Amino acid sequence: MKRDSRFELLRILSMFLIILFHFEYFGESWRIAKANSLLNQIILSSYLPFGKIGVYLFIMITGYFVGIKRYRIKKSLSKTFIIWSETLFYSVTLFLVIVLLGLMKFSLKNFIAACLPFITNQYWFVSAYIMLLVLIPFINLSIERLTKKQFMYLIIIISFFGSFLTSINNSTFSSEISFGYIIPPYLIGTFIRKYGIQVRYIKLKIVILYLLIVVLSALISFFGYEKYQNFFNFGVFELLIATLIFVGWWIIE
């Protein structure tokens, strides 16, 4: 299949958002607790939604291109093996480089963790993506049998379990970094490919949603309720924004 430059650009955007989130979150998270004004809190909270928006967009692209196919188990396992092999190579290589540079002391425990990144829960997204690949043949067969209305109900239910409940710290179905978290965007991407979605004033809605969650997140943090920030930064609001971005990108000719 010929590559679509629209989605290649969207994939780059999603990766940029994820990198930006990690760079800011792990590099400057300490500043949020020390921000002494609401304006500072708003500025420092502005990057928090980016990580999950990026993850959702990346998986929606997979659902858009793969969700409508009859995916053979053999092909699924082959792709799984390739991703697993690449991750293992980079995991061990990076570990050895860090040890050789003297940034970390060698230990058998850390070496085993580098050699068995999935068993030792080192890279949540890669592990979750591999689980998705293994199950795609069965997920797609199930989707194929659903009517449009049934498919919509399924998306609503799975989104509630996988995006809403996780944002209020209910991990019965999923946590914010686990397999259940990436099922909703996969289904949404597939639905858009099959049926399309018409949304008016997409850009305005994206801006309003983004500003809303940033301001509310900043207010919660400013008044000392940081434990509730996940509701605005790691859940259903990001799924809605990612869906709007994806729909806008999808209709671009």
Disulfide bonds with the S-S distance in Angstrom:
none
